[in-house]
Structures are given as structure tokens and as C-alpha cells.
Amino acid sequence: MYKRRLSPIPLDQKIDYKNRELLRRFITDQGKILPRRVTGVTCKQQRRITLAIKQARILGLLPFVQQDLS
């Protein structure tokens, strides 16, 4: 039997493109969106997170790509 993993976001929490701190938890250092199997969110939450990240990128709240300053 597998132990069921709980979602890191409460199911009743609203996922909004303006909540940058929440969205930053679901993107990598390079700016890629983390997959559901890594983050442990539900399918519905993953879809909403993806849409919110894309909206925030278009509006300039989140970068499309993190630049390496090496």
C-alpha cells in the first residue's frame, strides 16, 4: 500500500496570478514549471497553478527565464 501524500496547498486556497510567493514555489531556478509528481498537488490545482504562472509571466510579474549571472 502507498501512503497518500497531502497537497502542500489547502484545497480551499485560491490560486491567483498575483500571489507571486505561492507561484515561485512551483517554478525551478531556470523558470520552468515543476511537474505534479514533484510538487504533490492535485490535478485541478496543477492546472490552476500552470494558468496562474502563465498569466503572471505575460503580465510581467514572473520572468519567463531566469538569467544566469555567471
Secondary structure, 3 states (H helix, E strand, C coil): CCCCCCCCCCCCCCCCCCCHHHHHCCECCCCCECCHHHHCCCHHHHHHHHHHHHHHHHHCCCCCCCCCCC
